[in-house]
Amino acid sequence: MMLKDAGITSAAVPLPLWYMLPEGFHPIDISGDLVTRMDENYESLSRLYPSASPEQIVASVLSFEAVLSKMVVDGLVHVSSFALNTEENLLLTGLCQISVVDRAPGDPNLYAHDVLESHPDSGADVHKGIVPLPAGLATVVVSDQVVPVPGVFFGVPSDREAEVRSVSFHIAFPRMPQAVVLSLSTEVFEVEEEFLELATLVAGGISFTAPLADHGFPDDSQKGPTGAAASGAQESIQRIFG
């Protein structure tokens, strides 16, 4: 378990935002030194794809940095990859993103309803609703979609398509005209229940008040308010999804 704060806003004002990540999450340091991050990404890709040419790896690193820069401008405060083994010994992998976006001033308790009403319906592949979380009411959207993956991102000439399942949570800051958007996505469709459980666990770890101590994620035998709320949220998401 990792306990993190979300850094600072563009105006150098600390964000009142904390979040917990389970083991198996690997954050990318978006506020660190650019050259160091690019070198680390280059070395990592070289190990993962030993048959790739240096030119392909460089193209991938530069493309990733271009995408990451745009996401930071749009409010990204955290991005990480995750890889966890399920009880059936399947590997659940994907991406986790946390962003801070502007919202209309007003009652934060109404924000979830506003997002739900304004979110476009996209047919049978989109499921949405409102769930209770320790940080407040959240709009949750579960969707399946086919997304294009530019080949240049991986340093190859051809593009491809990927089928992705994503879960996003939208939660208003209680005293600021901003909101948190948490999104987890995966291409592993065989572990639907475990993926929704993981997403709810991460969403339940978001807080707008500094924790008194690092107690980690509660288990089912020791559910306090946070654990009970997260469990209730997961049950709600399961009903929304199916």
C-alpha positions in Angstrom: 0.0 0.0 0.0 1.2 3.5 -0.9 -0.1 6.7 0.6 0.4 9.7 -1.7 -0.5 13.3 -1.8 -1.3 14.9 -5.2 1.3 17.6 -5.3 0.5 21.1 -6.2 -1.8 22.9 -8.6 -0.6 25.0 -11.5 -0.7 28.0 -9.2 1.7 26.3 -6.8 -1.1 25.9 -4.2 -1.1 22.5 -2.5 -4.1 20.3 -3.4 -6.1 18.9 -0.5 -6.0 15.5 -2.1 -4.6 12.2 -0.9 -4.9 8.7 -2.3 -3.9 5.2 -1.5 -2.6 2.7 -4.0 -2.4 -1.1 -3.4 0.8 -3.0 -3.9 1.3 -3.8 -7.6 0.9 -0.1 -8.7 3.9 1.5 -10.3 3.7 5.3 -10.5 5.3 7.4 -13.1 7.0 10.5 -11.6 5.3 13.2 -13.7 6.9 16.0 -11.6 10.4 14.6 -11.8 13.3 15.4 -14.1 12.4 15.0 -17.8 15.7 13.6 -18.9 15.9 11.1 -16.1 12.4 9.9 -16.8 13.1 9.5 -20.5 16.3 7.6 -19.8 14.4 5.3 -17.4 11.7 4.7 -20.0 14.3 4.0 -22.6 16.0 1.4 -20.5 12.7 -0.2 -19.5 11.5 -0.5 -23.1 14.9 -1.9 -24.1 14.5 -4.7 -21.6 10.9 -5.4 -22.5 11.4 -5.3 -26.3 15.0 -6.5 -26.9 14.3 -6.9 -30.7 13.3 -3.2 -31.1 15.7 -0.9 -32.7 17.1 2.1 -30.9 15.1 4.3 -33.3 11.9 2.6 -32.4 12.5 2.9 -28.7 13.4 6.6 -29.0 10.2 7.2 -31.0 8.1 5.4 -28.3 9.7 7.5 -25.5 9.2 10.8 -27.3 5.6 9.9 -28.2 4.9 8.9 -24.6 6.3 12.3 -23.3 4.2 14.2 -25.8 1.0 12.4 -24.6 2.0 12.8 -20.9 2.7 16.5 -21.4 -0.8 17.1 -22.8 -2.4 15.1 -20.0 -0.6 17.2 -17.4 -1.8 20.4 -19.0 -5.3 18.9 -18.8 -5.0 18.3 -15.1 -3.3 15.0 -14.6 -1.8 14.6 -11.1 -1.0 10.9 -11.1 -0.5 8.1 -13.6 0.6 4.6 -12.9 0.6 1.1 -14.4 -0.6 -1.9 -12.4 0.0 -5.6 -12.6 -1.6 -8.0 -10.0 -2.3 -11.7 -9.9 -5.8 -12.8 -9.3 -6.9 -15.8 -7.2 -7.3 -17.7 -10.5 -3.6 -16.9 -11.2 -4.5 -14.5 -14.1 -2.5 -11.3 -14.5 -4.6 -8.2 -14.3 -2.8 -5.2 -15.9 -3.7 -1.7 -16.8 -3.4 2.0 -16.2 -4.5 4.3 -13.4 -4.9 8.0 -13.8 -6.0 10.7 -11.4 -6.8 14.2 -12.7 -8.2 17.4 -11.2 -10.7 19.3 -13.4 -12.7 22.5 -13.0 -16.4 22.2 -12.1 -19.2 24.7 -11.9 -19.4 26.4 -8.5 -22.2 25.1 -6.3 -23.1 22.4 -3.9 -20.5 19.6 -4.2 -23.2 17.1 -3.2 -25.0 17.8 -6.5 -22.0 17.4 -8.6 -22.4 13.7 -9.1 -25.9 14.1 -10.3 -24.9 16.8 -12.7 -22.2 14.6 -14.2 -24.6 11.7 -14.5 -27.1 13.8 -16.3 -24.6 15.4 -18.6 -22.7 12.2 -19.5 -23.7 11.1 -23.0 -25.4 7.7 -23.3 -23.5 5.4 -25.7 -25.6 2.3 -25.8 -25.1 -1.1 -24.2 -21.4 -0.7 -23.6 -21.8 2.1 -21.1 -23.1 1.7 -17.6 -23.3 4.6 -15.2 -24.7 5.5 -11.8 -24.0 7.2 -8.5 -22.1 5.4 -5.7 -21.2 6.4 -2.1 -17.5 6.7 -1.3 -15.6 7.9 1.8 -14.8 11.1 0.0 -18.4 11.7 -1.0 -20.9 10.8 -3.7 -19.3 9.8 -7.0 -20.5 9.3 -10.5 -19.1 6.1 -11.8 -19.0 5.2 -15.5 -18.1 1.7 -16.7 -17.5 1.4 -20.4 -16.1 -0.9 -23.1 -14.7 0.6 -26.2 -12.3 0.0 -29.0 -9.6 2.6 -29.1 -6.9 3.3 -31.7 -3.3 2.8 -30.7 -1.0 4.8 -32.9 2.0 2.7 -34.0 4.3 5.6 -33.4 3.6 5.3 -29.7 5.4 2.0 -29.8 7.9 3.0 -32.5 6.3 0.8 -35.2 4.9 1.9 -38.6 1.4 0.3 -38.3 -1.4 1.3 -36.0 -3.6 -1.1 -34.2 -6.9 -1.2 -32.2 -7.3 -2.2 -28.6 -10.4 -3.3 -26.8 -10.4 -1.5 -23.4 -12.6 -1.6 -20.3 -12.5 1.5 -18.2 -14.0 2.6 -14.9 -14.1 6.3 -14.0 -15.1 8.0 -10.8 -16.0 11.8 -10.6 -15.9 13.3 -7.1 -16.2 17.0 -6.2 -13.8 18.7 -3.9 -15.9 19.9 -0.9 -14.7 23.4 -0.7 -13.2 24.1 -4.2 -14.7 24.5 -7.6 -12.8 21.5 -8.8 -13.3 17.8 -9.0 -11.2 14.6 -9.0 -11.5 12.2 -11.9 -10.1 8.7 -11.2 -9.9 6.3 -14.1 -8.6 2.7 -14.3 -8.5 0.9 -17.6 -7.5 -2.6 -18.7 -7.4 -4.8 -21.8 -7.9 -7.9 -19.6 -11.6 -8.7 -19.9 -11.4 -12.1 -18.3 -11.3 -10.7 -14.8 -14.2 -8.4 -14.7 -15.1 -8.8 -11.1 -11.6 -8.4 -9.9 -11.1 -5.3 -12.0 -14.2 -3.6 -10.6 -13.1 -4.5 -7.1 -9.7 -3.0 -7.7 -11.1 0.2 -9.1 -13.5 0.6 -6.2 -10.6 -0.1 -3.7 -8.5 2.7 -5.2 -11.6 5.1 -5.4 -12.2 4.3 -1.7 -8.7 5.5 -0.9 -9.2 9.0 -2.1 -9.5 11.6 0.6 -9.8 15.4 0.9 -8.4 15.5 4.4 -4.9 14.5 5.5 -4.8 11.1 7.2 -3.9 10.9 10.8 -2.0 7.7 10.2 -1.2 5.2 7.5 -3.5 2.4 8.3 -3.6 0.9 4.9 -6.7 -0.6 3.2 -9.1 -2.2 5.6 -9.9 -5.9 5.1 -13.4 -7.4 5.3 -12.9 -8.5 8.9 -12.0 -5.0 10.1 -14.3 -2.7 8.2 -14.4 0.9 9.5 -16.3 3.7 7.8 -13.9 3.6 4.8 -14.1 -0.1 4.3 -17.8 -0.2 4.6 -18.3 2.7 2.2 -16.0 1.1 -0.4 -17.7 -2.2 0.0 -21.1 -0.5 -0.6 -19.7 1.2 -3.6 -18.5 -2.0 -5.1 -21.9 -3.6 -4.6 -23.5 -0.6 -6.3 -21.1 -0.8 -9.2 -21.9 -4.5 -9.7 -25.6 -3.6 -9.9 -24.9 -0.8 -12.4 -22.7 -3.1 -14.5 -25.0 -5.9 -14.7 
